[in-house]
């Protein structure tokens, strides 16, 4: 009887030990993939506009924000690099902000990144990356592709042209209004197992304060009667992890 009791106690202990996992060894899947961009501060949404000073027209990144009450703010007071959150629609900093080319997204993860443009067939948007300098894709070092894989962390440059062009290396400060662009970001482990699938949506916003007659920022492919904008919104539409990586749901409770 004592031997049987001892065996039962040992079995319980083994099961308990198997189920226990030290807190420091747990992986929070929310930390496995982060996507960041320069965003307009939420307190400025719907409150003001982006202006160019006379001596800075050739440097549209260095404009200033004018709130509805007439107060002026420096660019670094209104735009900041922030991580995207699922379901939140945020306004991106103007195209080319902070000396980046077009729109730059920073993808933070230690796995293999697969980035796909859902507009591959209509050629209205170009996506570029750099294997030489993954965190800073520039016109001098980037490769343009509709679908590509690379090791994270990395940055991606998105040029939302809005219309077809034969050129493959475009940098723009403005884009056509009335356009929407969708992208998929996936991460994979070393054995090519899918970990996370994230969906992104960019939408061109109306930009009533943009001086549409300002030819300095207009690409030659845009006609004078086309309405342009410096701003797009971005939304992390969904963020899902594959079944084999699902963890205890209690880890995601706020």
N, C-alpha and C positions, 0 to 999 in steps of 0.2 A: 504494500500500500504506500509506504514511504517513497519507494522507488518510482511508482506511478505518479505520485504527487510532485516529485522532483522533476520528472520529465515534462509534466504539464506546465510547471512554473518556468522551466527553461524555454519551452515553446513560446509562451507568452512574451518572455523577454526578447527572444529573437525577432518576433513579429514587431514588437514595439521599437526595437532598435532599427529594424528595416524601414519603418515608416518615418522615423525621426530624421530630419535633415537640419543641420545647423543653419541658423538664420543667415549667417554670412556666406553660405554656399548657395543660397537661392538666387536665381536670376530673374530679375524683373524684366519681362519682355518689352515693357514700355521704354526701357533704357537701351534696347538693342538697335533702335533706329530713330534718329532725330533729324528733322529737316528744318533748316533755319533760313531766314531771309531778312533783308532790311525792310522794316514795316513802319507805317505811320502809327504814332501813338494813338491808342483808343480814345483818349480825351480830345483828340483833334478831328475825329471822324465827324463829318458833317458840319465842321466848324472852321471855315476859312478856306484859303487857297494858296497855291505855290506860285511865288512871283520871282521874276528875274530883275536884278538891279541893272542899271544902264551899263555900268562898267564890267558886268559879269555875263553878258549875253553869250560870249564864247565859252563860258564855263557854266552850263546850265545845272550842274550838280550843286553849285554853290549859291543857290538862290536863298530865299528866306520864306517863312510861312507867315501869312497875314490872317489873323483870326477875325471872326465876324465883328468883334468889338474894335478892330483896328490895330490891335497889338501885334508887333512883329517878333518872330522867333527865329533864332539861328537854326540851320539844318540839323545839327546834332541834338537840338532840344526836341525835335519832333519825330526824327527817324532813328531807329535802333535795330540792331541785329537781334531777332527773337526767334524762338522755336515755335513752329506751327502746332496748333492744337486741333484735334479732330472736330469738325463741325463749325469751326470759327471762320467767318469770312473777314479777312483783313485786307487793308489797302497797302500795296507795295510802295516803297519809295520810288520816285520817278526813275524812268529808264536810264541806266547808266550811272546811278547814284554811287557815291563814294569811290569814284574812279574805276568802277567795275564795268565790264562790257555788257550792254543789254540788261538782262535780269540774271542775277547769280543766286543759285540755291546751294547751300552747304549741307551735304548729307553726311551725318556722323554715324558710323558703324564700323565694326572690325571685320565684317564679312564681305562677300562678293556682292556688288551692286549691279542690278540690271535696270537700266532706264529706258523707257519706251515712250515715244511720241505717238499719240493716237491719231495724229493728223498726217501721217507719213505719206499718204497718197495725194494730198492736195498742195503740198509744198508751201504752205502759208506761214510756217514757223520752222526755225532752224534751232537745233540743239547741238551744243559743242562741249567737248571735254578735253582734258589734257593728261596724257600718261606721263609726260615729262614733269609737269608741275600740277599735280592733281588738285591742290587746294586753290589754284589761281589760274583758271583757263583764260588765256589771252589770245588775241588775234594772231600773235606771233607763234603760239605753241599749240593751238587747239586743232582738234579733228571734229568734223561735223558728221553726225550720223543720226538716223531716226531710232536706232536701237543699238545699245552697246552695253558691254560689261566691263567693270573695273573694280579693283580692290578699294574698299573704303578705308578711311574717310576720304571724301572727294567733293569737288564742287562742279556744278553744271551751269553752263551759260545758255540762256534761252533768249532767242531773238524772235519776238512775235511780229512778223512783218505784216501779215494781214492779206497779202496777195502774192501771186506767183512771181518769182524772179529767177533768172538763170544763175545769178551770182551765188556762190557758196560761202562767202566770207563777208558777212554784213554786220555792221555795228550801227545801231540806231538810237536816237533819243526820243523818238515819237513813233506812234503806230496808228493804224486805222481803228476807228471806233466800231462798235457793233460786232466784235469778234470774241470767240471763246476757244480756249485751248485746253486739252486734257492730256494727262500723262500718268504713267504707271511706274512705280518704283518697287522693285522686288529685291529681297536679299536672300542669299544662298549660303549654305555652309560649305566647307571644303569638299564634302562628298556630293555636292550639288543638290542637297535637299533644300526645298523651299522653306524659308523661315517666316518672312513677313511680306505682305502685299499692301502697298499704300497707293491711294488714288489722289491725284492733284488736279485742281481746276483753276485756270487763270481766265479772267474776264476783263476785257478792256472797258474802262470807265469813261463816262463823259467828263470832259475837262474844259469847262466853260472859260476858265481863266487863261487857257493856252492861247498865245498870240498866233493864230493860224496863218497870219501873213508873214510870219518870221521864217524866211527861206533858209536861214542858217541851219535849222534843225530838220529840214525836210529832205528826205531822200529823193533822188531824181525819179524813182519809180512812182512817187505820189504825185497826183495831179493837183492843181490849185484849188479845185472844187471839192476835194476829199477832206473830210473832217478828221482831225488827228487828236491824239491824246498822249500825255506823258505817263498816265497812270493805269495800272491794272489791279484788280483784286486777286487774292489767292485764297484757296480753301483746301485744307487737307480733308478731302471728302470721306475717306475711310482708311482704316488702319487695322488690318487683320493678320493674325498669325496662323500658320498651318496647324493642323490637328496634332501632329507629332510634337509640337512645341507648346501646346496648351498647358497652362499651369493652374494651380489652385486659384479659383476666382477671388478668393479673399485677398489675394495680393493686390488686386486692382481697386479695392474699396477705398474711397477717399477718407 
